[in-house]
Amino acid sequence: MYVYKITQKYNMELKGFSCLPWVRVGKRSEFSDSRTFDSDTTIASMAGFFEIQLGVLASFCGIAMIFERYSLKTGSENRTAGRNDEDEIHLGGLSKASDSLAMRYLGIYAIVMGSDWLQGPYVYSLYREQYRFTERQVAILFVTGFIAAGTSGPFVGVWADQHGRKKLCRIFCLTYAGSCLVIQQPFFPLLLVGRLLGGISTAILFSVFESWLVAAYQGLPAALAFSSTAPGVKDAISKALSRTMGHASLVNGIVAAVAGIVANWIVEQTSGFRGPFMLSGALLVLTFFIIGTQWDENYGTGASSGTVAVAG
């Protein structure tokens, strides 16, 4: 799964040049390719069409989440028969804690995935069209990032288990923000450093964040001071984790669409491809501080134990 996610990310970056016709709609930009458009109206109507589809999708997803929440509440009420008061207190506290944990995770997850999606469509465009690097140089940059992600992947999990997953997630924010910073300069050796940072960051993004979430859910009973073997606790945690993972996939899809529209608007306004990377870096710096205040540390089995905050 990890290799699949990394491959999909770099496929998206390599296909970024397909977004070039959208740059400077209806005008011939310094950085756009040789293709021309028949009319401004056609392009504008297509952009409006996709924005409308995004609104419809977001509305449908919102309604589905409300319906799901209502169904879960109804099902929970139907399952209360046969449980004593102590069990109900445990499960009620666990439900509130898991909801708080899900909200704190999904908020941060949306920001970090948004920062990633902002960059993808314009990496190739920035290297090839704006910086005027040759195809060979661009290929070297992409391969460098891919190798960095692939080689650091096996070590990222070990580092997270030993030194803390929260700490590594914050390091991700700094390294990925650093790659957004160095990409602002058309200096090839510096861009290679940026691709190394980006590759390591990608390995962290697609592994450690989910590991933190799983460990945080598993630590909820201890944080609430009751046994994980209490009736219904294990099943409740498993369902809550599964539900949060599903919501994360939904959030990722919506964020991807919104990030594409925002990035395209920034490129149109600035007549260049640096803007989305600047916004991405700012979001990552913000996330660094949010994680520091909203998440608690957890470790792998055998490492120092951490606690999980249950208050939002």
Secondary structure, 3 states (H helix, E strand, C coil): CHHHHHHHHHHHHHHHHHHHHHCCCCCCCCCCCCCCCCCHHHHHHHHHHHHHHHHHHHHHHHHHHHHHHHHHHHHHHHCCCCCCHHHHHHHHHHHHHHHHHHHHHHHHHHHHHHHHHHHHHHHHHHHHHHCCCCHHHHHHHHHHHHHHHHHHHHHHHHHHHHHCHHHHHHHHHHHHHHHHHHCCCCCHHHHHHHHHHHHHHHHHHCCHHHHHHHHHHHCHHHHCCCCCCCCCHHHHHHHHHHHHHHHHHHHHHHHHHHHHHHHHHHHHHHCCCCHHHHHHHHHHHHHHHHHHHHCCCCCCCCCCCCCCCCCC
